[in-house]
Each structure stands twice: as C-alpha cells, then as structure tokens.
Amino acid sequence: MDTFEKKILKVLEKNEYGLTITAVVNKTKFSRDTVRIKLNKLEGEDKISHRTVGMAKIYIISND
C-alpha cells in the first residue's frame, strides 16, 4: 500500500458516514484522477466500499 492509499484510508476513517470523491480530493489535496484510481484499487481489495446517493458515490471503510 502506498502513501496515497494510506492517506485516503486515514481520511475515510475519520468520517463514519463516508465521503464523495470531491470531499476526499479536498481533504487530501490529491488530484481527482489519483483519488479515483486509488479508491477503485482500495475497493477492489475490499478495504472500502461505496453506496450510491443520487449521482454521487459515497465511499466508506469496509466493516470486514
């Protein structure tokens, strides 16, 4: 796991209701593309999951 992924996980851990990609970008100051790629990777590894609210995806830490 690289430093981008660690920081994204740390940000998500602090927000129990989850965050959108835009919120993660604002909190980490990473580019939107980097955040999107890392969120997809973390979701593939079952470390996070998402729920859809309207057109937004809300990312949360997996409870496994």
Secondary structure, DSSP 8 states (H G I E B T S, - for coil): --HHHHHHHHHHHT-TT-B-HHHHHHHH---HHHHHHHHHHHHHTTSEEEEEETTEEEEEE---
